[in-house]
Amino acid sequence: MKLSTSHWHYLYGEPTAIALFKQHAEDFVVVEDLGYPLSGDGEHQFILVEKVNANTAFVAEALAKYTGLPLRSVTYAGRKDKYALTRQWFGLHAPGKADFDFSGFTLPGVQVLSQTRHNKKLKTGQLRGNRFTITLRETKDSDALIERLITVRDNGVPNYFGEQRFGVVRADENVERQEGGNLILAARMVEGETIRNRNKRSMALSALRSHLFNSQLSARIEKSCFDQVLPGDALILKGSNSFFINDGSDHTVQQRYQTKDLSPSAAMWGAGKQATTADALALENEVVSAFQPVADFLAKAGLKQERRSIKIWPENLEWEQQGDTFTVCFSLPSGCFATSVIRECVITD
């Protein structure tokens, strides 16, 4: 089985602007926004960590070793890009212990910026979102990039899972596209290979689920109904995980979509009944039928049917141009990918 990522459609057509991306770690800066104040007291020690080209899980393991805590007591709200400069919080559950002294903590590319206490555990997904600062270098066709940035700012982009979810995508010595390692591993798993490493299996499952989600979005674009609320759509309210079905009783849903109040959703595949009905259900089933072995595997793996918005609107999107270098800044809700915003704007190398 071969699962490709190259066929997913662009909402506004393939960009004509070209630029160099991620030439340096500082070209991709991510700052985490928890979205709530820390109490300053409690048995949870929160540390703000800046890391350069360092994996979030690897940093957590290093913190556990340094503090002597079990790994389960070191938590974070979300994994950040490895090849980047990122600032994020880690939570250390150490009841009865004094504040850890990190003056002796040494890890290449990693430093502790601040430390405080909080009365609740830092849980996965418990953050408002992230602020991104992205540098694009040696840009060709700057006018086209600016035009596309305006379009994306005003109209949003497909909420695709980014290439990081599928592993590194690179060209081989014959300049042929090689799909991400997580996706290759996932395809082998569907074909019957046993993946015993728990972390690798989890990443492969996420890659499968994300691939099926992205394929649903691409199908809507291909059928020219991405920006239409379909009969039977499961509509997610902005800033919420709750949804309701478009049964025709609310005649304002299309307007509410255009004003960013809600968004249609696509299935995060798993066991159980799909939420959608009517036209939306038919479209989902058409996509899933093309990847039936993947859908069946995900259902048997114990995952449950969930929903995810098909569209995101970058907040406070702004840019600065200096010659052929662009610095683009915007914020996204948790779980959304900055690379999916950039993808709609410019072809990157």
Contacts in CASP RR format, 6 or more apart in sequence:
PFRMAT RR
TARGET T0000
AUTHOR 0000-0000-0000
METHOD contacts of the structure
MODEL  1
MKLSTSHWHYLYGEPTAIALFKQHAEDFVVVEDLGYPLSGDGEHQFILVE
KVNANTAFVAEALAKYTGLPLRSVTYAGRKDKYALTRQWFGLHAPGKADF
DFSGFTLPGVQVLSQTRHNKKLKTGQLRGNRFTITLRETKDSDALIERLI
TVRDNGVPNYFGEQRFGVVRADENVERQEGGNLILAARMVEGETIRNRNK
RSMALSALRSHLFNSQLSARIEKSCFDQVLPGDALILKGSNSFFINDGSD
HTVQQRYQTKDLSPSAAMWGAGKQATTADALALENEVVSAFQPVADFLAK
AGLKQERRSIKIWPENLEWEQQGDTFTVCFSLPSGCFATSVIRECVITD
1 187 0 8 1.000
1 190 0 8 1.000
1 191 0 8 1.000
1 293 0 8 1.000
2 179 0 8 1.000
2 187 0 8 1.000
3 179 0 8 1.000
3 183 0 8 1.000
3 186 0 8 1.000
3 187 0 8 1.000
3 208 0 8 1.000
3 211 0 8 1.000
3 291 0 8 1.000
3 294 0 8 1.000
4 179 0 8 1.000
5 163 0 8 1.000
5 166 0 8 1.000
5 169 0 8 1.000
5 179 0 8 1.000
5 180 0 8 1.000
5 183 0 8 1.000
5 211 0 8 1.000
5 214 0 8 1.000
6 177 0 8 1.000
7 218 0 8 1.000
8 160 0 8 1.000
8 214 0 8 1.000
8 215 0 8 1.000
8 217 0 8 1.000
8 218 0 8 1.000
9 218 0 8 1.000
9 221 0 8 1.000
9 222 0 8 1.000
10 221 0 8 1.000
10 343 0 8 1.000
10 344 0 8 1.000
11 157 0 8 1.000
11 158 0 8 1.000
11 221 0 8 1.000
11 226 0 8 1.000
11 344 0 8 1.000
12 148 0 8 1.000
12 151 0 8 1.000
12 152 0 8 1.000
12 344 0 8 1.000
14 347 0 8 1.000
15 144 0 8 1.000
15 145 0 8 1.000
15 148 0 8 1.000
15 344 0 8 1.000
15 345 0 8 1.000
15 346 0 8 1.000
15 347 0 8 1.000
16 141 0 8 1.000
16 144 0 8 1.000
16 347 0 8 1.000
17 139 0 8 1.000
17 140 0 8 1.000
17 141 0 8 1.000
17 142 0 8 1.000
17 144 0 8 1.000
17 145 0 8 1.000
17 148 0 8 1.000
17 345 0 8 1.000
17 346 0 8 1.000
17 347 0 8 1.000
18 139 0 8 1.000
18 140 0 8 1.000
18 141 0 8 1.000
18 346 0 8 1.000
18 347 0 8 1.000
18 348 0 8 1.000
18 349 0 8 1.000
19 136 0 8 1.000
19 137 0 8 1.000
19 138 0 8 1.000
19 139 0 8 1.000
19 140 0 8 1.000
19 145 0 8 1.000
19 326 0 8 1.000
19 346 0 8 1.000
19 347 0 8 1.000
19 348 0 8 1.000
19 349 0 8 1.000
20 136 0 8 1.000
20 137 0 8 1.000
20 138 0 8 1.000
20 348 0 8 1.000
20 349 0 8 1.000
21 27 0 8 1.000
21 28 0 8 1.000
21 134 0 8 1.000
21 136 0 8 1.000
21 137 0 8 1.000
21 342 0 8 1.000
21 346 0 8 1.000
21 348 0 8 1.000
21 349 0 8 1.000
22 28 0 8 1.000
22 83 0 8 1.000
22 84 0 8 1.000
22 348 0 8 1.000
23 137 0 8 1.000
24 135 0 8 1.000
25 52 0 8 1.000
25 53 0 8 1.000
25 83 0 8 1.000
25 84 0 8 1.000
25 85 0 8 1.000
26 85 0 8 1.000
26 135 0 8 1.000
27 134 0 8 1.000
27 135 0 8 1.000
27 136 0 8 1.000
27 137 0 8 1.000
28 81 0 8 1.000
28 83 0 8 1.000
28 84 0 8 1.000
28 85 0 8 1.000
28 132 0 8 1.000
28 134 0 8 1.000
28 135 0 8 1.000
28 338 0 8 1.000
29 84 0 8 1.000
29 85 0 8 1.000
29 86 0 8 1.000
29 132 0 8 1.000
29 133 0 8 1.000
29 134 0 8 1.000
30 80 0 8 1.000
30 81 0 8 1.000
30 84 0 8 1.000
30 85 0 8 1.000
30 86 0 8 1.000
30 87 0 8 1.000
30 88 0 8 1.000
30 130 0 8 1.000
30 131 0 8 1.000
30 132 0 8 1.000
30 338 0 8 1.000
31 86 0 8 1.000
31 87 0 8 1.000
31 130 0 8 1.000
31 131 0 8 1.000
31 132 0 8 1.000
31 133 0 8 1.000
32 77 0 8 1.000
32 78 0 8 1.000
32 80 0 8 1.000
32 86 0 8 1.000
32 87 0 8 1.000
32 88 0 8 1.000
32 89 0 8 1.000
32 127 0 8 1.000
32 129 0 8 1.000
32 130 0 8 1.000
33 127 0 8 1.000
33 128 0 8 1.000
33 129 0 8 1.000
33 130 0 8 1.000
33 131 0 8 1.000
33 331 0 8 1.000
34 77 0 8 1.000
34 89 0 8 1.000
34 126 0 8 1.000
34 127 0 8 1.000
34 128 0 8 1.000
35 127 0 8 1.000
35 128 0 8 1.000
35 129 0 8 1.000
36 128 0 8 1.000
38 46 0 8 1.000
38 116 0 8 1.000
38 117 0 8 1.000
38 118 0 8 1.000
39 117 0 8 1.000
39 118 0 8 1.000
39 119 0 8 1.000
39 120 0 8 1.000
40 116 0 8 1.000
40 117 0 8 1.000
40 118 0 8 1.000
40 119 0 8 1.000
41 117 0 8 1.000
41 118 0 8 1.000
41 119 0 8 1.000
42 117 0 8 1.000
42 118 0 8 1.000
42 119 0 8 1.000
43 93 0 8 1.000
43 94 0 8 1.000
43 95 0 8 1.000
43 96 0 8 1.000
43 117 0 8 1.000
43 119 0 8 1.000
44 91 0 8 1.000
44 92 0 8 1.000
44 93 0 8 1.000
44 94 0 8 1.000
44 117 0 8 1.000
44 118 0 8 1.000
44 119 0 8 1.000
44 120 0 8 1.000
44 121 0 8 1.000
44 122 0 8 1.000
45 91 0 8 1.000
45 92 0 8 1.000
45 94 0 8 1.000
45 97 0 8 1.000
45 99 0 8 1.000
45 100 0 8 1.000
45 115 0 8 1.000
45 116 0 8 1.000
45 117 0 8 1.000
46 89 0 8 1.000
46 90 0 8 1.000
46 91 0 8 1.000
46 92 0 8 1.000
46 115 0 8 1.000
46 116 0 8 1.000
46 117 0 8 1.000
46 118 0 8 1.000
46 122 0 8 1.000
47 63 0 8 1.000
47 89 0 8 1.000
47 90 0 8 1.000
47 91 0 8 1.000
47 92 0 8 1.000
47 100 0 8 1.000
47 102 0 8 1.000
47 112 0 8 1.000
47 113 0 8 1.000
47 114 0 8 1.000
47 115 0 8 1.000
48 87 0 8 1.000
48 88 0 8 1.000
48 89 0 8 1.000
48 112 0 8 1.000
48 113 0 8 1.000
48 114 0 8 1.000
48 115 0 8 1.000
49 59 0 8 1.000
49 87 0 8 1.000
49 88 0 8 1.000
49 89 0 8 1.000
49 90 0 8 1.000
49 110 0 8 1.000
49 111 0 8 1.000
49 112 0 8 1.000
49 113 0 8 1.000
50 85 0 8 1.000
50 86 0 8 1.000
50 87 0 8 1.000
50 110 0 8 1.000
50 111 0 8 1.000
50 113 0 8 1.000
51 59 0 8 1.000
51 80 0 8 1.000
51 85 0 8 1.000
51 86 0 8 1.000
51 87 0 8 1.000
51 88 0 8 1.000
51 109 0 8 1.000
51 110 0 8 1.000
52 84 0 8 1.000
52 85 0 8 1.000
52 109 0 8 1.000
52 110 0 8 1.000
53 82 0 8 1.000
53 83 0 8 1.000
53 84 0 8 1.000
53 109 0 8 1.000
54 82 0 8 1.000
54 107 0 8 1.000
54 108 0 8 1.000
54 109 0 8 1.000
54 110 0 8 1.000
55 79 0 8 1.000
55 82 0 8 1.000
56 76 0 8 1.000
56 78 0 8 1.000
56 79 0 8 1.000
56 80 0 8 1.000
56 82 0 8 1.000
56 88 0 8 1.000
57 79 0 8 1.000
57 199 0 8 1.000
59 90 0 8 1.000
59 107 0 8 1.000
59 110 0 8 1.000
60 71 0 8 1.000
60 74 0 8 1.000
60 75 0 8 1.000
60 76 0 8 1.000
60 90 0 8 1.000
61 71 0 8 1.000
61 74 0 8 1.000
62 105 0 8 1.000
62 107 0 8 1.000
62 110 0 8 1.000
63 69 0 8 1.000
63 74 0 8 1.000
63 90 0 8 1.000
63 92 0 8 1.000
63 105 0 8 1.000
64 70 0 8 1.000
64 71 0 8 1.000
64 73 0 8 1.000
64 74 0 8 1.000
66 100 0 8 1.000
66 102 0 8 1.000
66 105 0 8 1.000
67 74 0 8 1.000
67 92 0 8 1.000
67 94 0 8 1.000
67 100 0 8 1.000
69 92 0 8 1.000
69 93 0 8 1.000
69 94 0 8 1.000
73 92 0 8 1.000
73 93 0 8 1.000
73 94 0 8 1.000
74 90 0 8 1.000
74 91 0 8 1.000
74 92 0 8 1.000
74 93 0 8 1.000
75 90 0 8 1.000
75 91 0 8 1.000
75 93 0 8 1.000
75 121 0 8 1.000
75 122 0 8 1.000
75 123 0 8 1.000
75 124 0 8 1.000
76 88 0 8 1.000
76 89 0 8 1.000
76 90 0 8 1.000
76 91 0 8 1.000
76 122 0 8 1.000
76 124 0 8 1.000
77 88 0 8 1.000
77 89 0 8 1.000
77 122 0 8 1.000
77 123 0 8 1.000
77 124 0 8 1.000
77 125 0 8 1.000
77 126 0 8 1.000
77 127 0 8 1.000
77 334 0 8 1.000
78 88 0 8 1.000
78 124 0 8 1.000
78 125 0 8 1.000
78 127 0 8 1.000
78 334 0 8 1.000
80 86 0 8 1.000
80 88 0 8 1.000
80 130 0 8 1.000
81 164 0 8 1.000
87 113 0 8 1.000
89 122 0 8 1.000
90 122 0 8 1.000
91 118 0 8 1.000
91 121 0 8 1.000
91 122 0 8 1.000
92 100 0 8 1.000
93 121 0 8 1.000
94 100 0 8 1.000
99 115 0 8 1.000
99 117 0 8 1.000
100 115 0 8 1.000
102 112 0 8 1.000
102 115 0 8 1.000
105 112 0 8 1.000
125 334 0 8 1.000
125 335 0 8 1.000
127 334 0 8 1.000
128 333 0 8 1.000
128 334 0 8 1.000
129 331 0 8 1.000
129 332 0 8 1.000
129 333 0 8 1.000
129 334 0 8 1.000
129 335 0 8 1.000
129 336 0 8 1.000
130 331 0 8 1.000
130 332 0 8 1.000
130 334 0 8 1.000
130 338 0 8 1.000
131 329 0 8 1.000
131 330 0 8 1.000
131 331 0 8 1.000
132 328 0 8 1.000
132 329 0 8 1.000
132 330 0 8 1.000
132 331 0 8 1.000
132 332 0 8 1.000
132 338 0 8 1.000
133 327 0 8 1.000
133 328 0 8 1.000
133 329 0 8 1.000
134 327 0 8 1.000
134 328 0 8 1.000
134 329 0 8 1.000
134 338 0 8 1.000
134 342 0 8 1.000
135 325 0 8 1.000
135 326 0 8 1.000
135 327 0 8 1.000
135 328 0 8 1.000
136 145 0 8 1.000
136 325 0 8 1.000
136 326 0 8 1.000
136 327 0 8 1.000
136 328 0 8 1.000
136 342 0 8 1.000
136 346 0 8 1.000
136 348 0 8 1.000
137 324 0 8 1.000
137 325 0 8 1.000
138 324 0 8 1.000
138 325 0 8 1.000
139 145 0 8 1.000
139 324 0 8 1.000
139 325 0 8 1.000
139 326 0 8 1.000
139 346 0 8 1.000
140 324 0 8 1.000
142 321 0 8 1.000
142 323 0 8 1.000
142 324 0 8 1.000
142 326 0 8 1.000
145 326 0 8 1.000
145 345 0 8 1.000
145 346 0 8 1.000
146 319 0 8 1.000
146 321 0 8 1.000
148 344 0 8 1.000
148 345 0 8 1.000
148 346 0 8 1.000
149 317 0 8 1.000
149 319 0 8 1.000
149 328 0 8 1.000
149 345 0 8 1.000
152 314 0 8 1.000
152 317 0 8 1.000
152 341 0 8 1.000
152 344 0 8 1.000
152 345 0 8 1.000
153 314 0 8 1.000
153 317 0 8 1.000
155 313 0 8 1.000
156 311 0 8 1.000
156 312 0 8 1.000
156 313 0 8 1.000
156 314 0 8 1.000
157 311 0 8 1.000
157 312 0 8 1.000
157 314 0 8 1.000
157 340 0 8 1.000
157 341 0 8 1.000
157 343 0 8 1.000
157 344 0 8 1.000
158 217 0 8 1.000
158 218 0 8 1.000
158 221 0 8 1.000
158 226 0 8 1.000
158 310 0 8 1.000
158 311 0 8 1.000
158 312 0 8 1.000
158 340 0 8 1.000
158 344 0 8 1.000
159 217 0 8 1.000
159 263 0 8 1.000
159 308 0 8 1.000
159 309 0 8 1.000
159 310 0 8 1.000
159 311 0 8 1.000
159 312 0 8 1.000
159 336 0 8 1.000
159 340 0 8 1.000
160 214 0 8 1.000
160 217 0 8 1.000
160 337 0 8 1.000
160 340 0 8 1.000
160 343 0 8 1.000
161 210 0 8 1.000
161 211 0 8 1.000
161 213 0 8 1.000
161 214 0 8 1.000
161 337 0 8 1.000
161 340 0 8 1.000
162 210 0 8 1.000
162 337 0 8 1.000
162 339 0 8 1.000
162 340 0 8 1.000
162 343 0 8 1.000
163 169 0 8 1.000
163 180 0 8 1.000
163 339 0 8 1.000
164 337 0 8 1.000
164 339 0 8 1.000
165 182 0 8 1.000
165 206 0 8 1.000
165 207 0 8 1.000
165 210 0 8 1.000
165 337 0 8 1.000
166 179 0 8 1.000
166 180 0 8 1.000
166 181 0 8 1.000
166 182 0 8 1.000
166 183 0 8 1.000
166 207 0 8 1.000
166 210 0 8 1.000
166 211 0 8 1.000
167 180 0 8 1.000
167 181 0 8 1.000
167 182 0 8 1.000
167 183 0 8 1.000
167 207 0 8 1.000
168 180 0 8 1.000
168 181 0 8 1.000
169 177 0 8 1.000
169 178 0 8 1.000
169 179 0 8 1.000
169 180 0 8 1.000
170 178 0 8 1.000
171 177 0 8 1.000
171 178 0 8 1.000
172 178 0 8 1.000
182 203 0 8 1.000
182 204 0 8 1.000
182 206 0 8 1.000
182 207 0 8 1.000
183 207 0 8 1.000
183 208 0 8 1.000
183 211 0 8 1.000
185 195 0 8 1.000
185 200 0 8 1.000
185 203 0 8 1.000
185 204 0 8 1.000
185 207 0 8 1.000
186 204 0 8 1.000
186 205 0 8 1.000
186 207 0 8 1.000
186 208 0 8 1.000
186 211 0 8 1.000
188 195 0 8 1.000
189 195 0 8 1.000
189 201 0 8 1.000
189 204 0 8 1.000
189 205 0 8 1.000
189 208 0 8 1.000
189 297 0 8 1.000
190 208 0 8 1.000
190 293 0 8 1.000
190 294 0 8 1.000
190 297 0 8 1.000
195 201 0 8 1.000
195 204 0 8 1.000
205 298 0 8 1.000
205 301 0 8 1.000
205 303 0 8 1.000
208 294 0 8 1.000
208 297 0 8 1.000
208 298 0 8 1.000
209 268 0 8 1.000
209 269 0 8 1.000
209 270 0 8 1.000
209 298 0 8 1.000
209 303 0 8 1.000
211 291 0 8 1.000
211 294 0 8 1.000
212 267 0 8 1.000
212 269 0 8 1.000
212 287 0 8 1.000
212 288 0 8 1.000
212 291 0 8 1.000
212 294 0 8 1.000
212 295 0 8 1.000
212 298 0 8 1.000
213 266 0 8 1.000
213 267 0 8 1.000
213 268 0 8 1.000
213 269 0 8 1.000
213 308 0 8 1.000
215 287 0 8 1.000
215 290 0 8 1.000
215 291 0 8 1.000
216 266 0 8 1.000
216 267 0 8 1.000
216 283 0 8 1.000
216 284 0 8 1.000
216 287 0 8 1.000
216 310 0 8 1.000
217 226 0 8 1.000
217 266 0 8 1.000
217 310 0 8 1.000
219 283 0 8 1.000
219 286 0 8 1.000
219 287 0 8 1.000
220 226 0 8 1.000
220 266 0 8 1.000
220 283 0 8 1.000
220 310 0 8 1.000
223 283 0 8 1.000
225 283 0 8 1.000
226 310 0 8 1.000
226 311 0 8 1.000
227 257 0 8 1.000
227 258 0 8 1.000
227 311 0 8 1.000
228 254 0 8 1.000
229 235 0 8 1.000
229 246 0 8 1.000
229 253 0 8 1.000
229 254 0 8 1.000
229 257 0 8 1.000
229 264 0 8 1.000
230 246 0 8 1.000
230 264 0 8 1.000
230 278 0 8 1.000
230 279 0 8 1.000
230 280 0 8 1.000
230 283 0 8 1.000
231 246 0 8 1.000
231 247 0 8 1.000
231 248 0 8 1.000
231 277 0 8 1.000
231 278 0 8 1.000
231 279 0 8 1.000
231 280 0 8 1.000
232 245 0 8 1.000
232 246 0 8 1.000
232 247 0 8 1.000
232 276 0 8 1.000
232 277 0 8 1.000
232 278 0 8 1.000
232 279 0 8 1.000
232 280 0 8 1.000
232 281 0 8 1.000
233 245 0 8 1.000
233 246 0 8 1.000
233 253 0 8 1.000
233 264 0 8 1.000
233 265 0 8 1.000
233 276 0 8 1.000
233 280 0 8 1.000
234 243 0 8 1.000
234 244 0 8 1.000
234 245 0 8 1.000
234 246 0 8 1.000
234 264 0 8 1.000
234 265 0 8 1.000
234 275 0 8 1.000
234 276 0 8 1.000
234 280 0 8 1.000
234 307 0 8 1.000
235 243 0 8 1.000
235 244 0 8 1.000
235 245 0 8 1.000
235 246 0 8 1.000
235 253 0 8 1.000
235 257 0 8 1.000
235 262 0 8 1.000
235 263 0 8 1.000
235 264 0 8 1.000
235 265 0 8 1.000
236 242 0 8 1.000
236 243 0 8 1.000
236 262 0 8 1.000
236 263 0 8 1.000
236 264 0 8 1.000
236 265 0 8 1.000
236 307 0 8 1.000
236 308 0 8 1.000
236 309 0 8 1.000
237 243 0 8 1.000
237 261 0 8 1.000
237 262 0 8 1.000
238 260 0 8 1.000
238 261 0 8 1.000
238 262 0 8 1.000
238 263 0 8 1.000
239 333 0 8 1.000
241 307 0 8 1.000
243 265 0 8 1.000
243 275 0 8 1.000
243 307 0 8 1.000
245 275 0 8 1.000
245 276 0 8 1.000
245 277 0 8 1.000
246 253 0 8 1.000
246 264 0 8 1.000
246 280 0 8 1.000
247 277 0 8 1.000
253 262 0 8 1.000
256 262 0 8 1.000
257 263 0 8 1.000
257 264 0 8 1.000
260 313 0 8 1.000
263 309 0 8 1.000
263 310 0 8 1.000
263 311 0 8 1.000
264 280 0 8 1.000
264 309 0 8 1.000
264 310 0 8 1.000
264 311 0 8 1.000
265 275 0 8 1.000
265 307 0 8 1.000
265 308 0 8 1.000
265 309 0 8 1.000
265 310 0 8 1.000
266 284 0 8 1.000
266 307 0 8 1.000
266 308 0 8 1.000
266 310 0 8 1.000
267 274 0 8 1.000
267 275 0 8 1.000
267 276 0 8 1.000
267 284 0 8 1.000
267 288 0 8 1.000
267 305 0 8 1.000
267 306 0 8 1.000
267 307 0 8 1.000
268 303 0 8 1.000
268 305 0 8 1.000
268 306 0 8 1.000
268 307 0 8 1.000
268 308 0 8 1.000
269 288 0 8 1.000
269 294 0 8 1.000
269 295 0 8 1.000
269 298 0 8 1.000
269 299 0 8 1.000
269 303 0 8 1.000
269 305 0 8 1.000
270 295 0 8 1.000
270 298 0 8 1.000
270 299 0 8 1.000
270 301 0 8 1.000
270 302 0 8 1.000
270 303 0 8 1.000
270 304 0 8 1.000
270 305 0 8 1.000
270 306 0 8 1.000
271 299 0 8 1.000
271 300 0 8 1.000
271 302 0 8 1.000
271 303 0 8 1.000
271 304 0 8 1.000
271 305 0 8 1.000
272 299 0 8 1.000
272 304 0 8 1.000
272 305 0 8 1.000
273 305 0 8 1.000
274 281 0 8 1.000
274 284 0 8 1.000
274 285 0 8 1.000
274 305 0 8 1.000
275 305 0 8 1.000
275 307 0 8 1.000
276 284 0 8 1.000
288 295 0 8 1.000
312 332 0 8 1.000
312 333 0 8 1.000
312 336 0 8 1.000
312 340 0 8 1.000
312 341 0 8 1.000
314 330 0 8 1.000
314 331 0 8 1.000
314 332 0 8 1.000
314 341 0 8 1.000
315 330 0 8 1.000
315 331 0 8 1.000
315 332 0 8 1.000
316 329 0 8 1.000
316 330 0 8 1.000
316 331 0 8 1.000
317 328 0 8 1.000
317 329 0 8 1.000
317 330 0 8 1.000
318 328 0 8 1.000
318 329 0 8 1.000
318 330 0 8 1.000
319 326 0 8 1.000
319 327 0 8 1.000
319 328 0 8 1.000
319 329 0 8 1.000
320 326 0 8 1.000
320 327 0 8 1.000
328 342 0 8 1.000
328 345 0 8 1.000
330 338 0 8 1.000
330 341 0 8 1.000
332 338 0 8 1.000
332 341 0 8 1.000
342 348 0 8 1.000
END
